[in-house]
């Protein structure tokens, strides 16, 4: 684990921190092993950049997520990368204008169109649940990995075991 990772999670010496540090290190190796993933939905490469990995550890306002949330997102990372590789159907799409970069001297901040896409998949062997993988593009830039999370309350999800014609 890098010193930057320890700083992000508030490096302590207890068992919880050690577990988190190991999960972060393992996830970072997996994430950095490849720079891009071909996504069949876009028929284009999805970039795995530092911004996407940092988003797993920090909220959008750059404050660290709580330890359990960090562990959850990092543990779902491997499944998220597999979902990107096989994504064929888009479940959500959003386009909005967001501030980009720091304010200029005159106080104005540049804005750009930011497009988000979400792909869902049902994962797990014994306990099955749905997760959501978020990709985004800022302006005319590359499509990049943004986040992964369980989709909704897991215990409230209705998952069907049988086929469509079975009733």
N, C-alpha and C positions, 0 to 999 in steps of 0.2 A: 504494500500500500504506500502510495506517495505521501509526502508531508501535506500536500494540498488536500488529499482525501481526508487525512486525520483532522485537518483544520476545519473542513466542511462539517464533520460530524461531532466536533467538540471533543477531541481525543482525550479519553480517560483510560484508566487501567483496569476496569472491572470486566467481568465475563461478557456482559452485554456488548460493551464496546469492542472486545476482541472478536466476538461473533460477527458483528457488523463490519469490522475492518476486513475480516476474511471474505465475507460476502461481496464487499465492494471490490476487493482485489481480484477475486475470481470473475466477477461480472465485467470489470474493466478489461481483463485479458480477453474474454469472449468478445466484447464490444470492439476492441481495437484490433482484433485478428483480421477483420475485413473492413475496408473503407466504404464499400457500397454493397447493396443487395439488389439484384434484378427483381422488380415487382411486375408480375404479369398484368395486373390491372392497368398500369400506366405504360407497360412495355418500355420501361425506363429504369434507370438506376436510382435507388433511394440512398442518400448519403447518411452515413453514421458519423456525426460530428460531435465535438465536445459539448455543444449546447444541448443536444439530446440527452447525453449521459448526465450532465449537470442537472437537467430537469428532473431526473429520477431521484436525485438527492435533495434538491431545493425547490421551494415554491417559486412561482413566477416573480415574486418580489425579492428573490435571492435569499430569503430566510430559509434555514434548514428545515426539512420535513422532520416529523418525529421519527424515532428509531424504527418503530413497527411499520410505518408507511414506507420508509426507505427499504427495509428488508423485503416487504411485499413486492414493491416495484422491481427491485433487483432480482428477486426470485422468478418473476414473470418474464424477465428480459429474454431468456432463451426461447420461450414459447412465442414471444412477440416477433423475434427475428424469423422464426419458422412461418408465422402468419404472413409476414411481408412477402416471403418467397412464394407463397401459394395464393395470395390475395386475388380473387377474381370478381368479387361482388362488393360494391361500395355500400356501406350501411348509413353513413352520415357524411355531409359536406357542409362547409361553412366558409363564407368569404367576409372579411371585415377589414376595416382600416385601423392600423395600429401605429403607435409611435415607434420609431426605430432610431437607436443611438441616443446620444446625449444632447441636451438642449444647447443651442448655439448661444453666442453672447447676447443676442437680442431676446432670448427666452423662448424662441420657437424651436420645436423639435420636428424633424423630418418625419413624414408618415408614408406608409406604403400599404398596398393591398396585401393581406395575408390570407392564404387559403389553407384550410384544414380539411383532412379526410380521416374518417374512422372506419376501421375494419374490425368486425367482431368474429369470434370463433369460440366454439365450445371445446374446452380442454379438460384434462384430468382423466384418470382411469376409474378409481372407485368413487371418488367424490368429483362429479363433473360440474363445471361452472363456465360461465361466459366471460371472456375478457375482451377489452377494447384496445386496439393499437391506433395511436394517433400519428399521422404524418402531416407535415406542413411545408408550405413554400412561401417565402417572403419575396414579394415583388416578382421579378422574372428569374429568381435564383433557382437553385436545385431543390428537388423534393427531398426532405430530410426527416429522419425519425424524430419524433417529439416526445412520446410518452406511451406507457402501458398501464392499465389498471383493470381491476375486476369491473364488470358492467352491472351496476345496480347491486341490490342486496342479494347475496348468493342464496340464502335460505328461502327467498321469495321467488326465485326463478323456477319456471316450469320447463323441464327438459323432457322430451319424449323419447322413449327407447324404441318403440315400434316404428314401422314404416308408415307412409302416407295413407295407404289403402287399408290399414288395419284399424278396426274400430270395435 
